[in-house]
Amino acid sequence: MQTVLSPSQIVQETAVIRKELTPIQQALQTGLTASQLVAEWSGTIAQLNCNVSLFDVANAENIPTLADVNRSFSNSTSVEIITEHLKSVLRYAGVELTDAQLAETALSILSSYWYLNLAELCIFFSQLKNGSRGQFVWGSKINNQAIMVALADFCKDRRREIEHKESTRIRQDTEKGYSRSETLTKDIVLGAKGIQIAREEAMQSFDAFLKFFPHLPEKYTPEVLWKAWKGDNEALHTIYGEKIPAADVAEMDIGMYLCNYNIAKSKDYERI
């Protein structure tokens, strides 16, 4: 066994076992250079061009995420996109940060919110400019922590939009006479209220959790996944290691992962 003596060795080891690129990641590589991607998706022009609602783009499958950019190009490309957004906000506010402070803030955003897509980032920084995400400048100084708090609040709104979008889809399918037998208990419940009730029960009861997410990945035990979803610190350490995200972010991250995993498994069974 080789001892890891620096972080770069971890990157080298994981690069050897990286999975193939997804279609959207392949499209990024073939359609744009890294510099073109940064130009298209960062700064004031990108924010102005992205004149859509959060509902329209929240968790959209056809819009690249920061994680996709990382895989297609590099972490530095993602950092550059975030940095250009930050610079546009700072110019708007009439304040400055050193390059080191900018890089540190961009890295913090990337490490905690890698799942955000590029349109969601544009919307967030536009809202940061128009004041709807609170105050982050006092006099000539900027409060980096205020930006991170604003981003955490933005992700709560994002989660609500995703749930709203899903409940809208279910209602529309029902109105069209859509009916079929589903194996997942949560798919039987129609509307956001029913889903919320089932979710709250799953939070309180392990048996309800197993019914809410009948298919679970084998990498972790069901008990660890349940406890981590509820915010248990020890379980979160098991999944994330030492770098645990904020509690609400971890809950959303694990919940979305389990939902997507169950949807994929359900589709697999339908093909059999």
Secondary structure, 3 states (H helix, E strand, C coil): CCCCCCHHHHHHHHHHCCCCCCHHHHHHHHHCCHHHHHHHHCHHHHHHHCCCCHHHHCCCCCCCEHHHHHHHCCHHHHHHHHHHHHHHHHHHHCCCCCHHHHHHHHHHHHHHCCCCEHHHHHHHHHHHHHCCCCCCEECCEECHHHHHHHHHHHHHHHHHHHHHHHHHHHHHHHHCCCCCCCCCHHHHCCCHHHHHHHHHHHHHCHHHHHHHCCCCCCCCCHHHHHHHHHCCHHHHHHHHCCCCCCHHHHHHHHHHHHHHHHHHHHHHHHHC
